[in-house]
Every structure is written in structure tokens, then in C-alpha cells.
Amino acid sequence: MIVGLSGGVDSTVAALLLRRSGWDVQGLFMSNWEEDDDAYCTAAQDFQDARAVAAELGIALHRVSFAREYREHVFAHFLREHAHGRTPNPDVLCNREIKFGVALAWARRLGAAHFATGHYARLVPAPDGTALCKARDALKDQSYFLHAVARTHLAQTLMPLGELEKPAVRELARRAGLPVFDKRDSTGICFIGERPFREFLGRFLVRTPGPIESSEGERLGMHQGLAFYTLGQRSGLYIGGRSGRAEQPWYVAAKNAARNTLVVVQGHDHPLLWSCALTAGGWHWLAPPRHEPCRCSVKVRYRQSDQAARLEPLADGQVRVVFEQPQRAVTPGQYAVAYEGERCLGGGVIESVTPALRQRAAA
């Protein structure tokens, strides 16, 4: 059994529980972002923490770099999407391509029959194969990020934390005397960490300034490049007090790539921020594919509550999602993930959205 050991409390407790259950456990530490001048990446400290944990548990620890694979299969896509004005979620590709891709293959080459992680999700046997289900801890559930992993790979995986809540995980680590029991959770971009996003992205993408306009076409300021903004964004626009209007916050409502224009509106609930439907491409099923419209719940971002919707399978692997209630700031490049109760049905990349205003006008 190979456990992906990141140096954090979650993967540590996953290894602890498997060790206690009688598994022959070894750890795998992945360092996949190699920037010597980077003050934000915590890989060096994380590796030291993983070494300390492995020593405490009495397990071997392997260290491997998948930096090339990460740049080619995750980070390059991340940059391409931003360059086209979309907002990708690298954690989804990181899971599919790295953690449950090359890392799983590496574990198999070592002779491991199973791979384990500290993800908060449940893998449940079902008549059609392994089912990916939500974690018991709704606040930590990570099934959204796992929807693109191949079912055959999930079948070779264990996720021991799926039935636990985060406070219980920390308490297990504390009682076992593991030094990372109170280590803060990692945040930010997968393997890269939390950092000033615009500054980081500016290291790799050319800035292409253009106008910021209201939905009525009034020029309000200048943006630094459409790649540096996302739909629904409020901070970093620097146009407050310049328009002579009432001092309500401005939000990004659209990107006009043809004119290199950022369109903004005032008010958190402005109608132009809402969509009634979306089309998702490259849909990946984690359940038997549906060929007819069906009712389910859908998330269009991590931590969003379940939203009632109808799935309508289309040609070429696309799926149309029609919501019962309009959704705010549905963002192309992000993922729509569908659920039936606790089970994740699968998901796809949001390609386009139908504004709620258009639906009202048609009515």
C-alpha cells in the first residue's frame, strides 16, 4: 500500500489508520513545483514534515518529482485557459493527471496493489463499479475535485478519511503524538500554494490592458488583461468613485474578448450576474451514462450547496444543465459536477452559459 504523504495532517492520519488496520504501508511524497526563487511554495518544509511523520509511524518514505508532468498536463492547461479569458480549476486536473495518474502508476510499479490518499470523499462498492460519494464531513467534502478521475483508478484507491470529520482527524493525530496534528490546511493552487494571484500569473502571461465598461457601454477605467479577472470578482477593479454614480460595489459580469473589454455591473445581485443554464463539454461519467434528461443536483464551484437541476445529454459528450433557480457567476472554464443524493455522477468543463435575463425575456 502506497499512501500519498504530503506532510499535512490529513494524509498523515490516512497512513496512521491504514497502519492500524494491518496494511503494509509506505509513503510517497510528491514535489511537483520546482522554483528556486519562490517564497510561497512550502514543499521543502512539507517534505521535512512528511519525513518526521514517516519516522514516527515506522514506514518507508519515497520522494519523487513529477514536475515535468505537472507543467505539461496541468500548468500548461491552466495558462492556456487564462490566456483565453477563462477561469480553470487546476485541482481537478491535478487529481486526474498527477495524484491518480502518474503517482498511481508509480505506486503500481513499486508493486503496490492499492494507492491511498487523505481526501475527504467516500469510495463505495456499487453494482456498476466503484461509486464516488460525498464525505461525511460536508464542510471538507472533496468529491467535486475528484469527479474527473477514471473509475478504474478509483477502484484501486482507498480514502480512509471519508467517514470522519476534520476535528476527529486532528484529534487522532494529536493522540498518536504526530507532529502535524495542528498544522494549518494547505490552500491555493495545487502544489503551488497560496500567493498573490495576479502577480504570479503575470510571470507567465503577457498583460494586455483594455477598457473596463459598464453594461451600458460607459468607460470606467482600464483592466490589466482579461486573464487576470474572473466573473463575479469584486476586488482589484480600482474603479470605485470614478463613475460619479452611487457608491455600490462593482462586479465583473462578462469578458468581451473580441474588444478586449471587461464588462462590470453594480450590486452583488445584478441580473447580468445570473444564469439559468449552462453547457458543459468533455463530460466524464462516474455512473452509468444517462442518455435521457434526468433530475439531479449540480455544483458549479467547490463548497457550493447542491442546486436542483435537469441534465440534458447532448451530442459529442456535452451536457446541458438547466437550473431550477438561477445561479450567480457561473464561470466558463470551471466545472459543473452532478450528484444523485450522495453519489457523484460525474462532471464537465463549463463551456457556455445562458443568462437568466434571456430566459425572462423569452417568457
C-alpha positions as a Markdown table, in Angstrom:
| # | Residue | x | y | z |
|---|---|---|---|---|
| 1 | Met | 0.0 | 0.0 | 0.0 |
| 2 | Ile | 1.4 | 3.4 | -1.0 |
| 3 | Val | 0.0 | 6.4 | 0.7 |
| 4 | Gly | 0.4 | 9.9 | -0.9 |
| 5 | Leu | 2.0 | 11.6 | 2.1 |
| 6 | Ser | 2.0 | 15.4 | 1.7 |
| 7 | Gly | 3.3 | 16.4 | 5.2 |
| 8 | Gly | -0.2 | 17.5 | 6.2 |
| 9 | Val | -2.5 | 16.1 | 8.9 |
| 10 | Asp | -5.0 | 14.5 | 6.5 |
| 11 | Ser | -2.6 | 12.2 | 4.6 |
| 12 | Thr | -0.8 | 11.5 | 7.9 |
| 13 | Val | -3.9 | 10.2 | 9.6 |
| 14 | Ala | -4.8 | 8.2 | 6.4 |
| 15 | Ala | -1.5 | 6.4 | 6.8 |
| 16 | Leu | -2.0 | 6.0 | 10.6 |
| 17 | Leu | -5.4 | 4.4 | 10.1 |
| 18 | Leu | -4.2 | 2.1 | 7.4 |
| 19 | Arg | -1.2 | 1.1 | 9.5 |
| 20 | Arg | -3.5 | 0.3 | 12.4 |
| 21 | Ser | -5.7 | -1.8 | 10.1 |
| 22 | Gly | -2.8 | -4.0 | 9.3 |
| 23 | Trp | -1.8 | -2.7 | 5.9 |
| 24 | Asp | 1.9 | -2.8 | 4.9 |
| 25 | Val | 2.2 | 0.9 | 4.3 |
| 26 | Gln | 4.8 | 3.0 | 2.6 |
| 27 | Gly | 4.6 | 6.8 | 1.9 |
| 28 | Leu | 5.1 | 8.7 | -1.3 |
| 29 | Phe | 6.0 | 12.4 | -1.2 |
| 30 | Met | 5.5 | 14.3 | -4.5 |
| 31 | Ser | 7.3 | 17.6 | -5.1 |
| 32 | Asn | 5.9 | 18.9 | -8.4 |
| 33 | Trp | 6.7 | 22.6 | -8.4 |
| 34 | Glu | 10.4 | 23.5 | -8.6 |
| 35 | Glu | 11.0 | 27.2 | -8.5 |
| 36 | Asp | 14.2 | 28.1 | -6.5 |
| 37 | Asp | 13.2 | 31.7 | -6.2 |
| 38 | Asp | 9.7 | 31.0 | -5.0 |
| 39 | Ala | 8.9 | 32.2 | -1.4 |
| 40 | Tyr | 5.4 | 30.8 | -1.4 |
| 41 | Cys | 5.9 | 27.1 | -2.2 |
| 42 | Thr | 6.1 | 25.1 | 1.1 |
| 43 | Ala | 7.4 | 21.9 | -0.5 |
| 44 | Ala | 10.7 | 21.9 | 1.5 |
| 45 | Gln | 9.0 | 22.2 | 4.9 |
| 46 | Asp | 6.3 | 19.8 | 3.8 |
| 47 | Phe | 8.9 | 17.1 | 3.0 |
| 48 | Gln | 10.5 | 17.5 | 6.3 |
| 49 | Asp | 7.1 | 17.1 | 8.0 |
| 50 | Ala | 6.5 | 14.0 | 5.9 |
| 51 | Arg | 9.8 | 12.6 | 6.9 |
| 52 | Ala | 9.1 | 13.2 | 10.6 |
| 53 | Val | 5.7 | 11.5 | 10.2 |
| 54 | Ala | 7.1 | 8.5 | 8.4 |
| 55 | Ala | 9.7 | 8.1 | 11.1 |
| 56 | Glu | 7.0 | 8.3 | 13.8 |
| 57 | Leu | 4.8 | 5.7 | 12.0 |
| 58 | Gly | 7.8 | 3.5 | 11.2 |
| 59 | Ile | 7.2 | 3.4 | 7.4 |
| 60 | Ala | 9.4 | 4.0 | 4.4 |
| 61 | Leu | 9.1 | 7.2 | 2.6 |
| 62 | His | 9.8 | 7.7 | -1.2 |
| 63 | Arg | 10.3 | 11.1 | -2.7 |
| 64 | Val | 9.6 | 11.7 | -6.4 |
| 65 | Ser | 9.2 | 14.7 | -8.6 |
| 66 | Phe | 6.5 | 14.9 | -11.3 |
| 67 | Ala | 7.4 | 18.5 | -12.1 |
| 68 | Arg | 7.6 | 17.9 | -15.8 |
| 69 | Glu | 4.3 | 16.1 | -15.9 |
| 70 | Tyr | 2.7 | 18.8 | -13.8 |
| 71 | Arg | 3.9 | 21.5 | -16.1 |
| 72 | Glu | 2.8 | 19.7 | -19.3 |
| 73 | His | -0.5 | 18.3 | -18.2 |
| 74 | Val | -1.8 | 20.7 | -15.5 |
| 75 | Phe | 0.0 | 24.1 | -15.5 |
| 76 | Ala | 0.2 | 24.5 | -19.3 |
| 77 | His | -3.6 | 24.0 | -19.5 |
| 78 | Phe | -4.0 | 26.4 | -16.6 |
| 79 | Leu | -2.1 | 29.1 | -18.5 |
| 80 | Arg | -3.9 | 28.4 | -21.8 |
| 81 | Glu | -7.3 | 28.8 | -20.2 |
| 82 | His | -6.4 | 32.0 | -18.5 |
| 83 | Ala | -4.9 | 33.4 | -21.7 |
| 84 | His | -8.3 | 32.8 | -23.4 |
| 85 | Gly | -10.1 | 34.7 | -20.7 |
| 86 | Arg | -11.5 | 31.6 | -18.9 |
| 87 | Thr | -11.1 | 30.5 | -15.3 |
| 88 | Pro | -9.7 | 27.0 | -14.9 |
| 89 | Asn | -9.6 | 24.9 | -11.8 |
| 90 | Pro | -6.2 | 23.2 | -11.7 |
| 91 | Asp | -7.1 | 21.0 | -8.7 |
| 92 | Val | -9.3 | 18.8 | -10.9 |
| 93 | Leu | -6.6 | 18.1 | -13.5 |
| 94 | Cys | -4.0 | 17.7 | -10.7 |
| 95 | Asn | -6.0 | 14.9 | -9.2 |
| 96 | Arg | -6.7 | 13.2 | -12.6 |
| 97 | Glu | -3.3 | 13.7 | -14.2 |
| 98 | Ile | -0.9 | 13.6 | -11.2 |
| 99 | Lys | -2.2 | 12.1 | -8.0 |
| 100 | Phe | -4.4 | 9.5 | -9.6 |
| 101 | Gly | -2.4 | 9.4 | -12.9 |
| 102 | Val | 1.4 | 9.3 | -12.8 |
| 103 | Ala | 1.6 | 8.8 | -9.0 |
| 104 | Leu | -0.8 | 5.9 | -9.1 |
| 105 | Ala | 1.2 | 4.3 | -11.9 |
| 106 | Trp | 4.4 | 4.9 | -10.0 |
| 107 | Ala | 2.9 | 3.1 | -7.0 |
| 108 | Arg | 1.9 | 0.1 | -9.2 |
| 109 | Arg | 5.5 | -0.1 | -10.5 |
| 110 | Leu | 6.6 | -0.4 | -6.9 |
| 111 | Gly | 4.3 | -3.4 | -6.6 |
| 112 | Ala | 1.6 | -1.7 | -4.6 |
| 113 | Ala | -1.9 | -3.2 | -5.1 |
| 114 | His | -3.6 | 0.0 | -3.7 |
| 115 | Phe | -3.0 | 3.7 | -3.5 |
| 116 | Ala | -4.4 | 5.8 | -0.6 |
| 117 | Thr | -4.9 | 9.5 | -0.1 |
| 118 | Gly | -6.1 | 11.9 | 2.6 |
| 119 | His | -9.0 | 13.1 | 0.5 |
| 120 | Tyr | -12.4 | 13.7 | 2.1 |
| 121 | Ala | -14.6 | 11.5 | 0.0 |
| 122 | Arg | -16.0 | 8.0 | 0.1 |
| 123 | Leu | -15.5 | 5.2 | -2.3 |
| 124 | Val | -18.4 | 2.8 | -2.1 |
| 125 | Pro | -19.0 | -0.5 | -3.9 |
| 126 | Ala | -21.9 | -0.3 | -6.3 |
| 127 | Pro | -23.5 | -2.8 | -8.8 |
| 128 | Asp | -21.9 | -0.9 | -11.7 |
| 129 | Gly | -18.5 | -0.5 | -10.0 |
| 130 | Thr | -16.8 | 1.9 | -7.5 |
| 131 | Ala | -19.0 | 4.9 | -6.7 |
| 132 | Leu | -17.6 | 8.2 | -5.6 |
| 133 | Cys | -19.7 | 9.6 | -2.8 |
| 134 | Lys | -19.6 | 12.7 | -0.7 |
| 135 | Ala | -17.6 | 12.7 | 2.6 |
| 136 | Arg | -19.4 | 12.6 | 5.9 |
| 137 | Asp | -17.9 | 16.0 | 6.7 |
| 138 | Ala | -19.9 | 18.2 | 4.3 |
| 139 | Leu | -17.6 | 21.2 | 5.0 |
| 140 | Lys | -14.5 | 19.2 | 3.8 |
| 141 | Asp | -16.0 | 17.1 | 1.1 |
| 142 | Gln | -13.7 | 17.0 | -1.9 |
| 143 | Ser | -15.7 | 14.8 | -4.3 |
| 144 | Tyr | -16.1 | 17.9 | -6.6 |
| 145 | Phe | -12.3 | 17.8 | -7.2 |
| 146 | Leu | -12.3 | 14.1 | -7.9 |
| 147 | His | -15.1 | 13.8 | -10.5 |
| 148 | Ala | -12.7 | 13.6 | -13.4 |
| 149 | Val | -10.6 | 10.7 | -12.1 |
| 150 | Ala | -11.0 | 7.4 | -14.0 |
| 151 | Arg | -13.3 | 4.9 | -12.3 |
| 152 | Thr | -10.7 | 2.2 | -12.8 |
| 153 | His | -8.2 | 4.3 | -10.9 |
| 154 | Leu | -10.7 | 5.0 | -8.1 |
| 155 | Ala | -11.2 | 1.2 | -7.8 |
| 156 | Gln | -7.5 | 0.9 | -6.8 |
| 157 | Thr | -7.7 | 3.6 | -4.2 |
| 158 | Leu | -8.6 | 3.9 | -0.6 |
| 159 | Met | -9.7 | 7.2 | 1.1 |
| 160 | Pro | -9.8 | 6.4 | 4.9 |
| 161 | Leu | -11.0 | 9.9 | 5.9 |
| 162 | Gly | -14.3 | 9.7 | 4.1 |
| 163 | Glu | -16.3 | 8.7 | 7.2 |
| 164 | Leu | -14.5 | 11.2 | 9.5 |
| 165 | Glu | -14.9 | 14.9 | 10.4 |
| 166 | Lys | -11.9 | 17.2 | 10.4 |
| 167 | Pro | -11.8 | 17.8 | 14.2 |
| 168 | Ala | -11.7 | 14.0 | 14.7 |
| 169 | Val | -8.8 | 13.7 | 12.3 |
| 170 | Arg | -6.8 | 16.3 | 14.2 |
| 171 | Glu | -7.6 | 14.5 | 17.5 |
| 172 | Leu | -6.4 | 11.2 | 16.1 |
| 173 | Ala | -3.1 | 12.8 | 15.1 |
| 174 | Arg | -2.7 | 14.5 | 18.5 |
| 175 | Arg | -3.4 | 11.3 | 20.5 |
| 176 | Ala | -0.9 | 9.4 | 18.3 |
| 177 | Gly | 1.8 | 12.0 | 19.0 |
| 178 | Leu | 2.1 | 13.0 | 15.4 |
| 179 | Pro | 3.8 | 16.4 | 15.0 |
| 180 | Val | 1.5 | 17.8 | 12.3 |
| 181 | Phe | -1.7 | 17.5 | 14.3 |
| 182 | Asp | -2.2 | 21.3 | 14.4 |
| 183 | Lys | -0.6 | 22.1 | 11.0 |
| 184 | Arg | -2.8 | 24.5 | 9.0 |
| 185 | Asp | -4.5 | 23.2 | 5.9 |
| 186 | Ser | -2.9 | 23.9 | 2.6 |
| 187 | Thr | -4.6 | 26.4 | 0.3 |
| 188 | Gly | -4.1 | 28.0 | -3.1 |
| 189 | Ile | -3.2 | 26.3 | -6.4 |
| 190 | Cys | -2.5 | 22.6 | -6.3 |
| 191 | Phe | 1.3 | 22.0 | -5.5 |
| 192 | Ile | 2.0 | 25.8 | -6.0 |
| 193 | Gly | 0.4 | 27.2 | -2.8 |
| 194 | Glu | -1.3 | 30.4 | -1.9 |
| 195 | Arg | 0.2 | 33.6 | -3.4 |
| 196 | Pro | -0.7 | 37.0 | -4.9 |
| 197 | Phe | -2.5 | 35.6 | -7.9 |
| 198 | Arg | -2.3 | 38.5 | -10.3 |
| 199 | Glu | 1.4 | 38.9 | -9.6 |
| 200 | Phe | 2.0 | 35.1 | -10.1 |
| 201 | Leu | 0.1 | 34.9 | -13.3 |
| 202 | Gly | 1.9 | 37.9 | -14.6 |
| 203 | Arg | 5.1 | 35.9 | -14.6 |
| 204 | Phe | 3.8 | 33.7 | -17.3 |
| 205 | Leu | 1.2 | 35.7 | -19.3 |
| 206 | Val | 1.6 | 39.0 | -21.2 |
| 207 | Arg | -0.5 | 41.8 | -19.8 |
| 208 | Thr | -3.0 | 43.1 | -22.4 |
| 209 | Pro | -4.7 | 46.2 | -20.9 |
| 210 | Gly | -8.1 | 47.3 | -22.2 |
| 211 | Pro | -11.2 | 49.2 | -21.2 |
| 212 | Ile | -13.5 | 48.5 | -18.3 |
| 213 | Glu | -17.0 | 49.4 | -19.3 |
| 214 | Ser | -20.4 | 49.3 | -17.6 |
| 215 | Ser | -23.1 | 47.2 | -19.2 |
| 216 | Glu | -24.4 | 50.4 | -20.8 |
| 217 | Gly | -21.1 | 51.0 | -22.5 |
| 218 | Glu | -19.8 | 53.7 | -20.2 |
| 219 | Arg | -16.0 | 53.6 | -19.9 |
| 220 | Leu | -15.0 | 53.4 | -16.2 |
| 221 | Gly | -11.3 | 52.5 | -16.2 |
| 222 | Met | -8.6 | 50.2 | -17.5 |
| 223 | His | -8.0 | 46.5 | -16.8 |
| 224 | Gln | -4.6 | 44.8 | -16.9 |
| 225 | Gly | -5.7 | 41.9 | -19.1 |
| 226 | Leu | -8.8 | 39.7 | -19.2 |
| 227 | Ala | -6.8 | 36.7 | -18.0 |
| 228 | Phe | -6.4 | 38.4 | -14.6 |
| 229 | Tyr | -10.1 | 38.6 | -13.7 |
| 230 | Thr | -13.0 | 36.2 | -13.2 |
| 231 | Leu | -16.7 | 36.5 | -13.3 |
| 232 | Gly | -18.3 | 37.8 | -10.1 |
| 233 | Gln | -15.0 | 39.3 | -9.0 |
| 234 | Arg | -15.2 | 42.5 | -6.9 |
| 235 | Ser | -11.7 | 43.3 | -5.6 |
| 236 | Gly | -8.9 | 44.6 | -7.8 |
| 237 | Leu | -11.0 | 46.7 | -10.2 |
| 238 | Tyr | -10.0 | 50.1 | -8.9 |
| 239 | Ile | -12.9 | 52.0 | -10.3 |
| 240 | Gly | -14.8 | 53.0 | -7.2 |
| 241 | Gly | -15.6 | 56.7 | -7.0 |
| 242 | Arg | -14.7 | 57.3 | -10.6 |
| 243 | Ser | -18.1 | 56.9 | -12.3 |
| 244 | Gly | -20.0 | 59.6 | -10.4 |
| 245 | Arg | -22.6 | 57.0 | -9.6 |
| 246 | Ala | -23.9 | 55.8 | -6.2 |
| 247 | Glu | -21.1 | 54.1 | -4.3 |
| 248 | Gln | -22.2 | 50.5 | -4.8 |
| 249 | Pro | -19.5 | 47.8 | -5.4 |
| 250 | Trp | -18.7 | 46.9 | -9.0 |
| 251 | Tyr | -18.5 | 43.2 | -10.1 |
| 252 | Val | -17.2 | 41.6 | -13.3 |
| 253 | Ala | -20.2 | 40.4 | -15.3 |
| 254 | Ala | -18.6 | 39.5 | -18.7 |
| 255 | Lys | -15.4 | 39.4 | -20.8 |
| 256 | Asn | -15.6 | 40.6 | -24.4 |
| 257 | Ala | -12.5 | 39.0 | -25.9 |
| 258 | Ala | -13.1 | 40.5 | -29.4 |
| 259 | Arg | -12.9 | 44.0 | -27.9 |
| 260 | Asn | -10.6 | 43.1 | -25.0 |
| 261 | Thr | -13.2 | 44.7 | -22.7 |
| 262 | Leu | -14.1 | 43.9 | -19.2 |
| 263 | Val | -17.8 | 44.5 | -18.5 |
| 264 | Val | -18.8 | 45.3 | -14.9 |
| 265 | Val | -22.1 | 46.0 | -13.1 |
| 266 | Gln | -23.0 | 47.4 | -9.7 |
| 267 | Gly | -24.6 | 45.3 | -7.0 |
| 268 | His | -23.9 | 41.8 | -5.8 |
| 269 | Asp | -27.3 | 40.6 | -7.2 |
| 270 | His | -27.3 | 42.5 | -10.5 |
| 271 | Pro | -29.4 | 40.5 | -13.1 |
| 272 | Leu | -26.4 | 40.2 | -15.5 |
| 273 | Leu | -24.5 | 38.1 | -12.9 |
| 274 | Trp | -27.1 | 35.3 | -13.0 |
| 275 | Ser | -27.5 | 32.3 | -15.4 |
| 276 | Cys | -30.4 | 29.8 | -15.8 |
| 277 | Ala | -28.5 | 27.1 | -17.7 |
| 278 | Leu | -25.0 | 26.1 | -18.9 |
| 279 | Thr | -23.4 | 23.7 | -21.4 |
| 280 | Ala | -20.5 | 21.5 | -20.2 |
| 281 | Gly | -18.1 | 19.8 | -22.5 |
| 282 | Gly | -16.0 | 16.7 | -22.1 |
| 283 | Trp | -18.5 | 15.2 | -19.6 |
| 284 | His | -16.9 | 12.4 | -17.6 |
| 285 | Trp | -19.4 | 9.9 | -16.1 |
| 286 | Leu | -18.7 | 8.2 | -12.8 |
| 287 | Ala | -22.0 | 6.3 | -13.1 |
| 288 | Pro | -23.7 | 4.6 | -16.0 |
| 289 | Pro | -24.1 | 7.4 | -18.6 |
| 290 | Arg | -27.5 | 8.9 | -18.9 |
| 291 | His | -28.9 | 9.2 | -22.4 |
| 292 | Glu | -32.2 | 10.9 | -21.5 |
| 293 | Pro | -32.8 | 14.1 | -19.4 |
| 294 | Cys | -32.8 | 13.4 | -15.7 |
| 295 | Arg | -33.1 | 15.3 | -12.4 |
| 296 | Cys | -30.2 | 15.7 | -10.1 |
| 297 | Ser | -28.3 | 18.3 | -8.2 |
| 298 | Val | -25.3 | 20.3 | -9.5 |
| 299 | Lys | -22.4 | 22.3 | -8.2 |
| 300 | Val | -20.7 | 24.9 | -10.3 |
| 301 | Arg | -18.0 | 25.6 | -7.8 |
| 302 | Tyr | -16.4 | 24.0 | -4.7 |
| 303 | Arg | -18.3 | 24.5 | -1.4 |
| 304 | Gln | -21.5 | 25.5 | -3.2 |
| 305 | Ser | -24.6 | 23.9 | -1.8 |
| 306 | Asp | -26.4 | 21.4 | -4.1 |
| 307 | Gln | -28.5 | 23.1 | -6.7 |
| 308 | Ala | -31.6 | 21.3 | -8.2 |
| 309 | Ala | -31.2 | 20.9 | -12.0 |
| 310 | Arg | -32.1 | 18.9 | -15.0 |
| 311 | Leu | -29.3 | 17.2 | -17.0 |
| 312 | Glu | -29.8 | 17.0 | -20.8 |
| 313 | Pro | -27.2 | 14.9 | -22.6 |
| 314 | Leu | -26.2 | 16.3 | -25.9 |
| 315 | Ala | -24.0 | 15.2 | -28.8 |
| 316 | Asp | -20.2 | 15.0 | -28.7 |
| 317 | Gly | -20.1 | 14.3 | -24.9 |
| 318 | Gln | -21.7 | 17.6 | -24.0 |
| 319 | Val | -24.3 | 18.0 | -21.3 |
| 320 | Arg | -26.8 | 20.9 | -20.8 |
| 321 | Val | -27.6 | 21.8 | -17.2 |
| 322 | Val | -30.9 | 23.7 | -16.6 |
| 323 | Phe | -31.2 | 25.0 | -13.1 |
| 324 | Glu | -34.5 | 25.3 | -11.2 |
| 325 | Gln | -33.2 | 28.6 | -9.8 |
| 326 | Pro | -30.8 | 31.0 | -11.5 |
| 327 | Gln | -27.2 | 30.7 | -10.4 |
| 328 | Arg | -24.7 | 33.6 | -9.8 |
| 329 | Ala | -21.4 | 34.0 | -11.6 |
| 330 | Val | -21.4 | 30.7 | -13.5 |
| 331 | Thr | -17.9 | 30.8 | -15.0 |
| 332 | Pro | -16.6 | 29.2 | -18.2 |
| 333 | Gly | -13.5 | 27.1 | -17.5 |
| 334 | Gln | -14.8 | 25.9 | -14.1 |
| 335 | Tyr | -16.5 | 22.6 | -13.7 |
| 336 | Ala | -20.2 | 21.6 | -13.3 |
| 337 | Val | -20.4 | 18.5 | -11.2 |
| 338 | Ala | -23.6 | 16.5 | -10.8 |
| 339 | Tyr | -24.9 | 14.4 | -7.9 |
| 340 | Glu | -27.7 | 12.0 | -7.2 |
| 341 | Gly | -28.1 | 12.1 | -3.5 |
| 342 | Glu | -24.6 | 11.4 | -2.0 |
| 343 | Arg | -23.2 | 9.9 | -5.2 |
| 344 | Cys | -21.2 | 11.9 | -7.7 |
| 345 | Leu | -22.5 | 11.2 | -11.2 |
| 346 | Gly | -19.6 | 13.0 | -13.0 |
| 347 | Gly | -19.0 | 16.4 | -14.4 |
| 348 | Gly | -17.6 | 18.5 | -17.2 |
| 349 | Val | -16.0 | 21.9 | -18.1 |
| 350 | Ile | -18.4 | 24.8 | -18.3 |
| 351 | Glu | -18.2 | 26.0 | -21.9 |
| 352 | Ser | -21.1 | 28.5 | -22.1 |
| 353 | Val | -23.9 | 29.9 | -20.0 |
| 354 | Thr | -27.5 | 31.1 | -20.7 |
| 355 | Pro | -28.1 | 34.4 | -19.0 |
| 356 | Ala | -31.2 | 34.4 | -16.7 |
| 357 | Leu | -32.3 | 37.7 | -18.4 |
| 358 | Arg | -32.6 | 35.9 | -21.7 |
| 359 | Gln | -34.9 | 33.3 | -20.2 |
| 360 | Arg | -37.1 | 36.1 | -18.7 |
| 361 | Ala | -37.2 | 37.9 | -22.0 |
| 362 | Ala | -38.3 | 34.7 | -23.8 |
| 363 | Ala | -41.1 | 34.2 | -21.2 |
